């Protein structure tokens, strides 16, 4: 036996099509009108606050922005989630306590990090550090020939095979 629910009754949108014998070419729920008119006024106020003058094109763009914003808002509204519940949920989300993102310390510390007083030298200047100095001459003398590259450590060759 199949049990029918009463969802069909609630799925019917309360729609105002306009005045009799002069209906609008679009369908808009009552809640869309309830949301859209204040949104339009807010958008016009923001336009004036930004400095746009009142004219045909600024009003047309305000109308387009109102339609987009109203559709975004009314997409969240249904018979199961009415406008009052959405507004209450938004208020609770804005007032909810947030997780603190800044740390107050913990197990890790930087106390054992060694810090040098001077910056490390670039590679081309580091080579000069390894030259042996002869205190009698006062100038740097190298244990090897000048300009000859330092011997590199050789690694054992990788074993070939499996």
Helices and strands as residue ranges (DSSP letters): H 7-11, E 15-19, E 22-29, H 30-50, H 56-74, H 83-95, H 123-126, G 127-130, E 132-133, E 140-141
